[in-house]
């Protein structure tokens, strides 16, 4: 059994949640905040059998898009610089081994 922790941009969270639910996966949503831009994310926890990891990953990939966002400054270690851009969105997925799962 595996536990997938998927960090998704809030703009894509509803589509990811719907896609996983339509496919029959139970999902827990947690509101989280990214560290660099301090923007909203959603972290999904999905427990699946080993054979479903690729299916869940594909659903997340299909429903989470990367986009370019303007930022008011660039950090180069020396101070504030002129405005720049950064790629946001997509998803970061951690796949963890689960030794045991108990439904109490």
C-alpha positions as CSV (number, residue, x, y, z in Angstrom):
1,X,0.0,0.0,0.0
2,X,1.1,3.6,-0.7
3,X,0.2,7.0,0.5
4,X,0.5,9.8,-2.0
5,X,0.9,13.3,-0.8
6,X,0.2,15.6,-3.7
7,X,0.7,19.4,-3.4
8,X,-1.3,21.2,-6.0
9,X,-2.0,24.9,-6.8
10,X,-5.4,26.1,-5.5
11,X,-6.3,26.9,-9.1
12,X,-6.2,23.2,-10.0
13,X,-7.5,21.7,-6.7
14,X,-11.1,21.3,-7.6
15,X,-10.3,19.6,-10.9
16,X,-7.8,17.2,-9.2
17,X,-10.3,16.4,-6.5
18,X,-13.1,15.8,-9.0
19,X,-10.9,13.6,-11.2
20,X,-9.8,11.4,-8.3
21,X,-13.3,11.1,-6.9
22,X,-14.8,10.2,-10.3
23,X,-12.1,7.4,-10.6
24,X,-13.3,6.1,-7.2
25,X,-10.4,7.2,-5.0
26,X,-11.0,8.4,-1.5
27,X,-9.2,11.8,-0.9
28,X,-8.4,14.0,2.0
29,X,-7.9,17.7,1.2
30,X,-5.8,20.0,3.4
31,X,-5.4,23.7,2.8
32,X,-1.6,24.6,2.7
33,X,0.5,27.6,1.8
34,X,3.7,27.6,-0.3
35,X,6.8,29.0,1.2
36,X,8.3,31.0,-1.6
37,X,5.4,33.0,-3.0
38,X,3.2,32.5,0.1
39,X,0.3,31.4,-2.1
40,X,-2.4,28.9,-1.5
41,X,-2.0,25.3,-2.2
42,X,-4.0,22.2,-1.5
43,X,-2.4,19.0,-0.3
44,X,-4.1,15.8,-1.1
45,X,-3.6,12.6,0.8
46,X,-4.6,9.5,-1.1
47,X,-4.1,5.9,0.1
48,X,-3.9,3.4,-2.7
49,X,-2.7,-0.1,-3.6
50,X,0.7,-0.3,-5.2
51,X,-0.9,-0.9,-8.6
52,X,-2.9,2.3,-8.5
53,X,0.0,4.7,-8.0
54,X,0.4,5.4,-11.7
55,X,-3.3,5.9,-12.2
56,X,-3.6,8.5,-9.4
57,X,-0.4,10.2,-10.7
58,X,-1.9,10.4,-14.2
59,X,-5.1,12.0,-12.9
60,X,-3.2,14.6,-10.9
61,X,-0.9,15.3,-13.9
62,X,-3.8,15.7,-16.2
63,X,-5.7,18.1,-13.9
64,X,-2.8,20.3,-12.7
65,X,-1.3,22.8,-15.1
66,X,1.9,24.8,-14.9
67,X,1.6,28.5,-15.5
68,X,4.0,31.6,-15.5
69,X,3.3,34.2,-12.8
70,X,4.9,37.6,-12.4
71,X,6.6,38.3,-9.2
72,X,7.4,41.8,-7.8
73,X,11.1,41.0,-7.3
74,X,13.8,38.5,-8.0
75,X,15.9,37.3,-5.1
76,X,19.6,36.9,-5.8
77,X,20.9,37.0,-2.3
78,X,21.9,40.7,-2.4
79,X,18.5,42.4,-2.2
80,X,15.6,43.4,-4.3
81,X,15.9,43.3,-8.0
82,X,13.5,44.2,-10.9
83,X,10.3,42.2,-11.3
84,X,10.6,38.7,-12.8
85,X,8.6,35.6,-13.5
86,X,8.3,32.2,-12.0
87,X,6.7,29.0,-13.1
88,X,3.9,27.8,-10.7
89,X,1.3,25.1,-10.7
90,X,1.7,21.5,-11.7
91,X,2.0,19.2,-8.8
92,X,4.6,17.8,-6.4
93,X,3.8,14.2,-5.5
94,X,5.4,12.2,-2.7
95,X,4.9,8.4,-2.7
96,X,5.3,6.8,0.7
97,X,5.3,3.2,1.7
98,X,2.5,2.4,4.2
99,X,3.2,-0.5,6.6
100,X,-0.4,-0.7,7.9
101,X,-3.7,1.1,7.5
102,X,-6.5,0.9,10.1
103,X,-10.0,2.1,9.6
104,X,-11.3,2.8,13.1
